[in-house]
Amino acid sequence: MKSFLGKWGGWVAIAVVLVITFAVGTRPSGTPPTNADRLLNISQTIKCPVCSGESVAESNASVSVDIRTDIAKRLEQGQTDDQIREYYAGRYGKYILLTPEATGVTSLVWIIPVVALVLALAGLVVVFRRWRLGGEVHATDADRALVGRALDGDLGIDDADMGTGR
């Protein structure tokens, strides 16, 4: 029987890497964001009203410059990021936001890929376990006798019956 690490070592290593990755990725930064950081973050989540596929942060259109200036003023007034996004969604419509709300049907867009990934990984685990636990296949005495007769040419099948034409 294999030792614990021999049998589960690979899975334990993957789990440790995932836990460390999630811990580092979800850890908040040590310093609070400055207004310049907040301005960049907000402007990256608002679509330019006149550009095709660009955020306000990427666009140099005059309306995008005006929106960035307005966002900076609102940040100086003490408004939260969500209040600013809600203002622009109310003014231009929800389409202006590049990050959709995770409610209703749009939540499926966020949930379905995660569920599919989890199900796929679970399926792989099941398949690998079946392969590992499938065991060895052993030939029976009847199988050995059939192979022996085939090697001796005693199966009673002509070459003409096999379609070889010899």
GUMAR-356685 format. One record per atom (N, C-alpha, C): x, y, z. Coordinates in nm, 3 decimals. Atoms other than C-alpha are relative to their C-alpha. Example, Ala and Ser with C-alpha at 12.3 -4.5 7.8 and 13.67 -1.06 7.14 Angstrom:
<recs>
0.089, -0.119, 0.000
1.230, -0.450, 0.780
0.090, 0.120, 0.000
-0.082, -0.119, -0.006
1.367, -0.106, 0.714
-0.077, 0.109, 0.073
</recs>
This chain:
<recs>
0.085, -0.118, 0.000
0.000, 0.000, 0.000
0.089, 0.124, 0.000
-0.078, -0.123, 0.010
0.128, 0.343, -0.090
-0.015, 0.084, 0.126
0.009, -0.092, -0.114
0.205, 0.600, 0.174
-0.098, 0.112, -0.035
0.097, -0.109, 0.019
-0.026, 0.897, 0.221
0.052, 0.099, -0.103
-0.055, -0.098, 0.094
0.209, 1.135, 0.036
0.013, -0.058, -0.140
-0.010, 0.062, 0.131
0.262, 0.887, -0.244
-0.133, -0.002, -0.071
0.133, 0.009, 0.059
-0.110, 0.855, -0.299
-0.065, 0.137, -0.019
0.071, -0.128, 0.001
-0.232, 1.208, -0.222
0.093, 0.121, -0.012
-0.097, -0.111, 0.001
0.088, 1.419, -0.248
-0.026, 0.103, -0.108
0.027, -0.094, 0.109
0.004, 1.570, -0.586
-0.121, 0.086, 0.026
0.123, -0.075, -0.030
-0.347, 1.667, -0.477
0.024, 0.100, 0.113
-0.030, -0.090, -0.112
-0.215, 1.817, -0.152
0.080, 0.120, -0.051
-0.081, -0.109, 0.054
0.041, 2.023, -0.346
-0.087, 0.098, -0.078
0.090, -0.088, 0.076
-0.228, 2.157, -0.582
-0.088, 0.081, 0.094
0.086, -0.070, -0.096
-0.453, 2.244, -0.287
0.078, 0.111, 0.071
-0.081, -0.101, -0.069
-0.170, 2.429, -0.110
0.025, 0.119, -0.093
-0.023, -0.109, 0.096
-0.088, 2.630, -0.425
-0.126, 0.083, -0.019
0.126, -0.074, 0.016
-0.457, 2.722, -0.472
-0.031, 0.086, 0.121
0.029, -0.076, -0.121
-0.499, 2.830, -0.110
0.092, 0.122, 0.009
-0.095, -0.113, -0.006
-0.185, 3.047, -0.123
-0.036, 0.104, -0.107
0.037, -0.093, 0.108
-0.293, 3.198, -0.458
-0.122, 0.081, 0.037
0.121, -0.073, -0.040
-0.639, 3.285, -0.328
0.028, 0.095, 0.116
-0.030, -0.086, -0.114
-0.498, 3.424, -0.004
0.073, 0.126, -0.044
-0.075, -0.117, 0.048
-0.254, 3.653, -0.186
-0.089, 0.086, -0.090
0.084, -0.075, 0.093
-0.507, 3.751, -0.454
-0.113, 0.075, 0.064
0.114, -0.067, -0.064
-0.785, 3.845, -0.214
0.041, 0.090, 0.115
-0.048, -0.085, -0.109
-0.569, 4.023, 0.041
-0.005, 0.146, -0.042
0.003, -0.142, 0.036
-0.637, 4.395, 0.044
0.139, 0.061, 0.013
-0.129, -0.067, -0.010
-0.346, 4.626, -0.013
0.010, 0.073, 0.133
-0.023, -0.058, -0.132
-0.192, 4.782, 0.294
-0.043, 0.144, 0.013
0.034, -0.141, -0.007
-0.266, 5.142, 0.205
-0.134, 0.025, -0.069
0.126, -0.032, 0.067
-0.603, 5.294, 0.121
0.028, 0.067, -0.134
-0.024, -0.061, 0.131
-0.639, 5.402, -0.242
-0.012, 0.151, 0.005
0.006, -0.146, 0.009
-0.575, 5.764, -0.323
-0.114, 0.036, -0.096
0.105, -0.044, 0.093
-0.825, 5.973, -0.517
0.042, -0.025, -0.145
-0.047, 0.029, 0.136
-0.607, 5.927, -0.826
-0.022, -0.148, -0.034
0.026, 0.143, 0.021
-0.629, 5.547, -0.783
-0.149, -0.025, -0.020
0.146, 0.016, 0.011
-1.004, 5.570, -0.732
-0.051, 0.054, -0.133
0.039, -0.058, 0.128
-1.040, 5.796, -1.037
0.029, -0.098, -0.113
-0.036, 0.096, 0.103
-0.857, 5.541, -1.251
-0.092, -0.123, 0.004
0.087, 0.118, -0.013
-1.059, 5.248, -1.112
-0.142, 0.027, -0.048
0.137, -0.033, 0.041
-1.393, 5.422, -1.165
-0.006, 0.022, -0.150
0.004, -0.031, 0.143
-1.307, 5.550, -1.512
0.025, -0.124, -0.086
-0.017, 0.125, 0.074
-1.204, 5.197, -1.616
-0.128, -0.082, -0.005
0.126, 0.076, -0.004
-1.554, 5.071, -1.531
-0.116, 0.073, -0.067
0.104, -0.077, 0.069
-1.744, 5.338, -1.725
0.037, 0.008, -0.148
-0.021, 0.003, 0.144
-1.781, 5.310, -2.102
-0.006, 0.142, -0.055
0.006, -0.129, 0.069
-1.708, 5.610, -2.322
-0.130, 0.005, -0.080
0.130, -0.008, 0.069
-2.048, 5.728, -2.454
0.011, 0.012, -0.152
-0.011, -0.020, 0.145
-1.913, 5.809, -2.803
0.099, -0.094, -0.067
-0.100, 0.090, 0.057
-1.630, 5.559, -2.851
-0.055, -0.143, -0.007
0.042, 0.138, 0.014
-1.665, 5.199, -2.955
0.095, -0.091, 0.077
-0.077, 0.098, -0.075
-1.540, 4.958, -2.691
0.110, 0.056, 0.087
-0.103, -0.058, -0.087
-1.326, 5.198, -2.489
-0.063, 0.049, 0.130
0.046, -0.056, -0.126
-1.355, 5.296, -2.130
0.034, 0.149, 0.003
-0.029, -0.142, -0.017
-1.346, 5.655, -2.012
0.149, 0.020, 0.028
-0.142, -0.011, -0.031
-0.993, 5.589, -1.886
0.086, -0.009, -0.125
-0.080, 0.021, 0.121
-0.870, 5.481, -2.232
-0.025, 0.106, -0.106
0.042, -0.089, 0.108
-1.054, 5.734, -2.445
0.056, 0.141, 0.018
-0.042, -0.140, -0.001
-0.926, 6.077, -2.541
-0.108, 0.092, -0.056
0.111, -0.082, 0.049
-1.265, 6.196, -2.663
-0.032, 0.108, 0.103
0.025, -0.113, -0.091
-1.373, 6.529, -2.518
-0.100, -0.037, 0.109
0.099, 0.039, -0.101
-1.672, 6.370, -2.342
0.066, -0.087, 0.109
-0.070, 0.083, -0.099
-1.440, 6.118, -2.173
0.087, 0.086, 0.091
-0.080, -0.091, -0.081
-1.209, 6.395, -2.058
-0.090, 0.073, 0.099
0.095, -0.068, -0.087
-1.513, 6.579, -1.918
-0.048, -0.093, 0.112
0.046, 0.095, -0.102
-1.632, 6.264, -1.738
0.110, -0.023, 0.104
-0.110, 0.018, -0.096
-1.288, 6.208, -1.583
0.013, 0.120, 0.093
-0.006, -0.123, -0.081
-1.284, 6.570, -1.464
-0.114, 0.002, 0.101
0.116, 0.003, -0.089
-1.635, 6.530, -1.320
0.018, -0.105, 0.111
-0.024, 0.104, -0.101
-1.537, 6.206, -1.144
0.097, 0.052, 0.106
-0.097, -0.056, -0.095
-1.238, 6.384, -0.987
-0.068, 0.100, 0.094
0.072, -0.096, -0.085
-1.467, 6.663, -0.861
-0.088, -0.072, 0.101
0.088, 0.076, -0.090
-1.712, 6.412, -0.716
0.079, -0.071, 0.109
-0.084, 0.064, -0.102
-1.429, 6.229, -0.540
0.044, 0.103, 0.104
-0.039, -0.106, -0.093
-1.313, 6.559, -0.386
-0.117, 0.039, 0.091
0.119, -0.031, -0.081
-1.672, 6.614, -0.265
-0.031, -0.111, 0.100
0.019, 0.108, -0.095
-1.653, 6.280, -0.083
-0.098, -0.108, -0.043
0.090, 0.104, 0.046
-1.882, 6.068, -0.298
0.073, -0.134, -0.010
-0.059, 0.133, 0.009
-1.825, 5.693, -0.297
0.006, -0.043, -0.147
-0.013, 0.052, 0.136
-1.729, 5.494, -0.604
-0.136, -0.045, -0.054
0.132, 0.048, 0.043
-2.073, 5.333, -0.617
-0.096, 0.115, -0.030
0.086, -0.116, 0.027
-2.249, 5.669, -0.594
0.033, 0.062, -0.136
-0.041, -0.060, 0.128
-2.048, 5.797, -0.890
-0.047, -0.089, -0.116
0.045, 0.092, 0.106
-2.121, 5.486, -1.098
-0.152, 0.007, -0.017
0.146, -0.010, 0.007
-2.492, 5.511, -1.010
-0.043, 0.129, -0.069
0.032, -0.127, 0.065
-2.495, 5.875, -1.119
0.010, -0.014, -0.152
-0.018, 0.015, 0.145
-2.356, 5.788, -1.463
-0.095, -0.103, -0.060
0.099, 0.097, 0.048
-2.583, 5.484, -1.496
-0.137, 0.066, -0.011
0.126, -0.073, 0.006
-2.880, 5.711, -1.420
-0.003, 0.100, -0.114
-0.007, -0.102, 0.103
-2.763, 5.973, -1.665
0.001, -0.059, -0.142
-0.015, 0.058, 0.134
-2.668, 5.748, -1.960
-0.071, -0.134, -0.018
0.059, 0.135, 0.006
-2.837, 5.416, -1.876
0.101, -0.104, 0.048
-0.086, 0.106, -0.056
-2.701, 5.088, -1.738
0.107, -0.047, -0.098
-0.097, 0.046, 0.099
-2.519, 5.015, -2.065
0.136, 0.069, 0.016
-0.124, -0.076, -0.017
-2.257, 5.275, -1.966
0.099, -0.071, 0.092
-0.087, 0.070, -0.095
-2.122, 5.045, -1.693
0.062, -0.122, -0.068
-0.070, 0.112, 0.061
-1.857, 4.798, -1.812
-0.004, -0.125, 0.087
0.012, 0.116, -0.088
-1.905, 4.571, -1.510
-0.147, -0.011, 0.039
0.143, 0.013, -0.029
-2.265, 4.447, -1.498
-0.024, -0.042, 0.144
0.038, 0.041, -0.134
-2.446, 4.398, -1.172
-0.016, -0.152, 0.004
0.013, 0.146, -0.013
-2.443, 4.041, -1.043
-0.136, -0.034, 0.059
0.136, 0.031, -0.044
-2.820, 4.015, -1.011
-0.078, -0.055, -0.118
0.088, 0.052, 0.105
-3.087, 3.829, -1.205
0.073, -0.082, -0.103
-0.057, 0.077, 0.110
-2.988, 3.697, -1.544
0.151, 0.025, -0.011
-0.144, -0.028, 0.012
-2.649, 3.871, -1.539
0.082, -0.079, 0.100
-0.076, 0.083, -0.095
-2.552, 3.669, -1.233
0.034, -0.136, -0.059
-0.031, 0.128, 0.066
-2.571, 3.358, -1.451
0.128, 0.009, -0.081
-0.122, -0.019, 0.077
-2.294, 3.503, -1.666
0.123, -0.021, 0.090
-0.111, 0.015, -0.093
-2.072, 3.503, -1.358
0.003, -0.139, 0.064
0.008, 0.125, -0.074
-2.193, 3.179, -1.200
0.021, -0.122, -0.089
-0.004, 0.119, 0.085
-2.225, 2.937, -1.493
0.144, -0.045, -0.032
-0.136, 0.049, 0.027
-1.853, 2.931, -1.588
0.066, -0.063, 0.122
-0.058, 0.057, -0.122
-1.754, 2.866, -1.227
-0.058, -0.139, 0.026
0.065, 0.129, -0.020
-2.009, 2.585, -1.194
0.050, -0.101, -0.103
-0.048, 0.089, 0.105
-1.897, 2.436, -1.527
0.143, -0.047, 0.030
-0.137, 0.037, -0.035
-1.533, 2.442, -1.414
0.004, -0.100, 0.114
0.005, 0.092, -0.114
-1.615, 2.274, -1.083
-0.050, -0.137, -0.045
0.053, 0.127, 0.048
-1.823, 2.006, -1.258
0.102, -0.073, -0.088
-0.102, 0.061, 0.085
-1.547, 1.946, -1.514
0.112, -0.061, 0.084
-0.104, 0.053, -0.089
-1.287, 1.905, -1.240
-0.049, -0.123, 0.076
0.056, 0.117, -0.069
-1.517, 1.669, -1.049
-0.009, -0.119, -0.094
0.005, 0.107, 0.099
-1.569, 1.468, -1.367
0.136, -0.061, -0.025
-0.135, 0.051, 0.018
-1.195, 1.440, -1.418
0.045, -0.086, 0.118
-0.035, 0.079, -0.118
-1.148, 1.319, -1.062
-0.066, -0.137, -0.006
0.073, 0.128, 0.009
-1.414, 1.050, -1.114
0.064, -0.090, -0.105
-0.060, 0.080, 0.107
-1.260, 0.936, -1.443
0.137, -0.053, 0.040
-0.133, 0.046, -0.042
-0.908, 0.922, -1.302
-0.009, -0.108, 0.106
0.018, 0.104, -0.103
-1.028, 0.722, -1.001
-0.044, -0.132, -0.063
0.044, 0.123, 0.066
-1.207, 0.475, -1.226
0.115, -0.066, -0.073
-0.113, 0.058, 0.071
-0.896, 0.431, -1.437
0.096, -0.066, 0.097
-0.094, 0.053, -0.098
-0.681, 0.379, -1.129
-0.056, -0.126, 0.066
0.061, 0.112, -0.070
-0.927, 0.141, -0.961
-0.047, -0.110, -0.095
0.046, 0.097, 0.098
-1.008, -0.044, -1.285
0.069, -0.134, 0.013
-0.071, 0.127, -0.020
-0.749, -0.307, -1.199
0.062, -0.051, -0.129
-0.065, 0.062, 0.115
-0.559, -0.532, -1.429
-0.095, -0.098, -0.066
0.081, 0.095, 0.076
-0.717, -0.740, -1.700
0.085, -0.124, -0.021
-0.071, 0.126, 0.015
-0.617, -1.107, -1.702
-0.068, -0.085, -0.105
0.054, 0.089, 0.102
-0.659, -1.348, -1.988
-0.046, -0.129, 0.067
0.052, 0.127, -0.052
-0.871, -1.655, -1.916
0.063, -0.115, -0.079
-0.051, 0.118, 0.070
-0.780, -2.009, -2.018
-0.061, -0.010, -0.139
0.066, 0.002, 0.131
-1.034, -1.984, -2.301
0.065, 0.098, -0.095
-0.068, -0.099, 0.082
-0.861, -1.669, -2.426
0.134, -0.053, -0.049
-0.130, 0.056, 0.036
-0.522, -1.842, -2.422
-0.014, -0.111, -0.105
0.022, 0.108, 0.096
-0.661, -2.142, -2.606
-0.036, 0.057, -0.138
0.040, -0.062, 0.126
-0.819, -1.920, -2.874
0.122, 0.059, -0.071
-0.121, -0.059, 0.058
-0.490, -1.735, -2.929
0.093, -0.110, -0.051
-0.085, 0.111, 0.042
-0.299, -2.064, -2.944
-0.051, -0.063, -0.130
0.055, 0.057, 0.122
-0.536, -2.204, -3.207
0.018, 0.095, -0.118
-0.019, -0.098, 0.108
-0.512, -1.882, -3.408
0.143, -0.002, -0.049
-0.140, 0.005, 0.040
-0.133, -1.901, -3.405
0.032, -0.128, -0.076
-0.022, 0.128, 0.069
-0.146, -2.266, -3.516
-0.077, -0.007, -0.130
0.082, 0.001, 0.120
-0.396, -2.185, -3.790
-0.114, -0.099, 0.007
0.103, 0.102, -0.018
-0.655, -2.425, -3.646
-0.138, 0.059, 0.030
0.131, -0.058, -0.032
-0.951, -2.187, -3.625
-0.106, -0.041, -0.101
0.097, 0.044, 0.099
-1.115, -2.336, -3.935
-0.047, 0.112, -0.090
0.037, -0.113, 0.086
-1.124, -2.004, -4.117
0.101, 0.005, -0.113
-0.089, -0.008, 0.116
-0.983, -1.996, -4.470
0.045, 0.143, -0.019
-0.046, -0.135, 0.035
-0.780, -1.709, -4.591
-0.100, 0.070, -0.093
0.099, -0.058, 0.091
-1.048, -1.662, -4.855
-0.117, 0.058, 0.079
0.107, -0.052, -0.084
-1.305, -1.619, -4.579
0.041, 0.132, 0.066
-0.049, -0.122, -0.066
-1.088, -1.346, -4.424
0.013, 0.115, -0.099
-0.007, -0.107, 0.098
-1.085, -1.152, -4.750
0.140, 0.033, -0.043
-0.137, -0.029, 0.039
-0.711, -1.177, -4.798
0.027, -0.046, -0.142
-0.014, 0.046, 0.136
-0.744, -1.370, -5.123
0.123, -0.085, -0.023
-0.121, 0.082, 0.017
-0.435, -1.586, -5.060
-0.035, -0.142, -0.034
</recs>
